[in-house]
Amino acid sequence: MINVVQVGTVVLLSPLIAGIVNRLKAMVESKHGPPILQPYFDLAKLLRKEVVVPQGSSGFFIVAPFVAFSAYLVIALVIPVVTPYPLPYGVLLDLLGGALMFGLAGVVAIVAAIDAHTNYTSLGASRSASFAALAEPTLIMVFFGVAVISGTNNPYVTNNLLATSSSWYLSATHLLVTGAFFMLLLFETGRLPVESSGLMEFGMLDDARAMEYSGKLLALSRWGGYMKQLMLMSVFLNVFALPWGLSSSVTLAGGFYSVGTLFLKLMGLVCVVVVTEETFAKLRLFKILDFLAISFSLGLLAVIAFFLVGGGVAA
């Protein structure tokens, strides 16, 4: 039942977080903005619409959204979203395995965009592949930086260590790797202040890859994006920034208590992310590579700091 609560939280809460982000962003810009529940309305509308497939595409174009959505469901079973203890399927993947699963979903989306055989989807696939060439190594470097702290890539061990050891939590290694992951989070969730959505050709990135999807396939693609955002935020909060507040009680009551705690932490992170996005000057598209390079450098410095400075001692 705790498995159901955790996966249900990721599946059902993720559109709400996306709606809150969009509404808060509009409020900061002195606009009315869409309703908070707009992502649910959009998904319901798309699930009722007919699927149209581009001429010349293969069966992979249709299968790709299901593969990516399934990958996100697997990740939801193994990462610390609402529990500080590993769930029964937590042994399947560690942090590095989770990063590879995120990479699998991204590669599938890129290949499907190329398979559509249109200019805009190919443009989005090319740009996504260029940025992923640096984003994926950065994510692995961040998780390697966490691994040197706890001696393992198990996110639950890291959560327990950082929650109980103030010396490790305040160590240079942890602070640097947290900064690196926050920068990566901004990129992976499309929150960088760059024109990466809409129909402007010079800035099209995420929306370009899914431009040829429609109906149920587009709904799965968008829903998977919402889930990815929630899970990355949950990992950042529960493993890196705020490893406290989750109930260790293996009961449904403890699970629902952790859902409420997670929601409160997500609201704080959403405010920080929106303020960051709205206060930074808009970047040119090619500057994303510089941004990711800085994030990778912080992750590398975190590992170097561990060997040069050291850190706390596990209790």
N, C-alpha and C positions, 0 to 999 in steps of 0.2 A: 504493500500500500504506500510506503514511503517512496518507492520508485514511481508510482502513479502520481503522487503529489509533486515530485520534482519535475517529471516530464510535463505534467499538466501545467505547472507554473511556467515553464519555458514556452510551451505552445500557446497558452491562453493569455499570459501576461505580456508577452513580447509586443503584440500590436498596441497595447495600452501605453507601454513605455515610449514607443515610436510616436504615438499621438500626443503624449505629454511633451516630448521634445519639440515637435513641430509647433505646438500651441505656444509653448514658452518662448521659442525662437521668434514667433510672430509678435508676441507681446513685447519683447525686447526691442523689436523694430517698429514699435508703435502701430502695429497692424492688428486687425481682429483675428485673423488666422482661422484655420479649420477647427471643427470640434475635436475634442480629445478622442472621441470614439470613431473618428473618420477612418482610420485604418481598418476597423472591423466592417464598416459600411462598404469600403472599397473591396475587401476580400469577399464579402457576401455577394456583391454585385458581380465580381469576376467569376466566382464559382457557378453562377447561373448562366454565364455567357458561353457562346460557342467557341470552340478551339479552331483557329485558322493556322495552317502550317505553310511556310513559304515554299514555293515551287522549287524543286531541286534539292531540298534538304533530305537527310536520311532519317532513319528511325531513331538515331542517337539524339536528334534535336528534341524529340518527344520524351525520351527516357531521361535526359539530363536533369530536368527539374526534380524528378522523383528520386534520382540518385543523390543529388545535393541535399534534398529535404531529409532523406533517410540518414545521410551522414550527420546532419545536425541532431537528429533524434538519438543517434548512438552517442554523440558527445554529451547530450543532456543526461544520459544515464550514468556517466562516469566522472563528471566534474563536480566540485562542491558548490552547488547552487543553494540548497536549503539545509544541508547537513554537514557538520564538521567531521563526520565519520564516513568511511567508504560504504557505498551501497553494494549489493551483491555483485553487480557487474562492474564495480570500480576497478577490479583487477585486470580488466581488458585493456585499458589504456592508461598511460601516465600523461604528464604535461606534454612531453614530446610527441606521444602518440596522438594526443588531441590536436596539436599543431599540425601534424601530418593529415589528420582528418579534415581540418579546416582547409588545408592546402588542396586536398582531393576535391572538395566541393568547389573551390575556386577554379581548379584546372578543368573540371567538368563543364563549368559555366563558360569558360573561355573557348573550349573546343566546340561546344554547342553554338556559340556566337559565330564562330568561323563557319560552321556547318550551315548556317542560315544563308550564306552566299550573298550578303548585301553589304553595301559600303559602310553604313553606319555601325552595324554589328561587328564588322571586321575592324573598324577603327577602335571601338571599345575594347575588343579582344586584344588588339595590339598594345594599346596603352596599359591595360590590366596586366598583361604578361610582363611588360617592361617594369612596372612598379612592383609586381609580385617577386621579380628576380631579386629585389632587395628587401622587400617586406618579409618574406618567408625566412631568409637567414636571420633577420633581425628578431623575429619571433622565437626562433630556435636559440639564438644567443641570450635572449631574455630568460627563457626557461633554463638554459644552462647556468645563468647567473643565480637563479633560485636554487638549482641543484647543488651548487657548491656550498650554499648556506646550510641546507638540511642533509646533504649527502645522498639525496634521492630525488627523483623526478615525480614522486608521489605528491599530488597537491594537498592531500589531507595531512600528511606528515608536516609539510611546510606550514599549513594553516595552524596546526597545533603548536609548532615550534615558535612561530612569530607571535602567536597569541599569548604564550606563556613566558617568553624571554624578551624583556625590554632591551637588553643589550644587542641582541640580533636585530630587533625591529629598528633600532636607531643606528645600526651600523652603516658605514658608507656603502657597502655592497648592496644592502637592501634598498637604501634611498635612491641610489643610482639606477638600479634595475626597475624600481617602481616608476621613476621618471621616464625611463625608456619605454616601459609598457604603456604608460599613459599617452605618450606621443604616438605609439603604434595603434592604440585604441582609437585615437582621433582619425587616423587614416583608414583603418579597417571598417569603421562604422560610418564613413562618409561625412565626418564632422569637421574636416579640414576647411578653413575659409578659402575655398577654391570653387569655381563654377564647375561642379562635377555632376550636376543633374539638370534636367530640363532639356531643351532642344537647341542649345547653343553649340554649334559644331566644334568650336575651339576648346570647349571645356567638357564635352560629353565623355563620361567614363562608365559609371555604373548603369545608368539608364540605357546607354547605347548597347550593351551586351544583351539586354532583355527586350530590345525594341520590337523584335519580330514575334514575341510571344503574345498570346491573347488568351482570354478565358481562364480555364482552370490551370493551365500551365503558367500563365502570368501570376495567378494567385499563389501558386506554390513557390514561384521564384521570389515574390515579394515577402511571403510569409517566412521563407527561409532566411531572407535578409534581416527580418525583424528578430528571429530567433538567434541569429549570429550576433547581433548587437547586444541582446540581453545576456547571452552566455559570456561574451567577452567582458562585459561590464561586471558580471557576477564573479568571474575569475579575478579581475582586477581588484574588486572589493574584498572578496573572501580569502584570497591568497596573498595579495600584495598590500593593499592600503589599509583595510579595516577587517582584520581576521577575527573579530569578536562578534558576539551577539547571536550566533547560531545555537540552537538548542541541541544538546547532546542526548536528549531523551529519545529513545527509539520508539516513539509512539506517534499516532496521528496528531495529537495535540501539540507535541513538540515540533512536528513538521509544519503545521499551520502557524505556530508561533514564529518559526524561522522565516516563513514566507512574509509575514508582517515586518519582521526585522529587515529582511532583504529589501522590501519595498521602500522602507524609510531610507536605507543606505542608497538605493538607486535614485531616490528623489534628490539627495544631496549631490550625487555624482552628476545627475542630469543638469542641475543648476551650474555646476562647475564647467561642464562640457559646453553648455550653451553660452555662458559668459566668455569662455575661451574662444569659441567660434566667432562670436559677434564683436569681440574687442580687438582681435587681430586683423591686420590689414589683409585683404584678399591676396592669395598667392597666385602667381602664374603656374600653369599646369606643370611645366618642367621643373619647377622648384620643389615639387613633391619628392623628387629623388634626393635633393639636398636635405629635406626634412627627415626622410627615412635614414639617410646617412648619419645624421646627428643622433637619431634614436639608436642605430646600430653601435655608434661610438660609445654612447652611454652604457649600453649593455656590455661592451667590451671592457670599458673602464671599471664596471662593477666587478668583473672577474679578476682584473688586475688588482683592484683594491683589496679583494679577498686575500690574495697571496702576499701583497705588500703590507697591508695594514692589519688584516685579520678582522675579527668581529667578536660577537658574544660567544658565550659557551652555553650549549644546550643544557637545560635543567635535567 
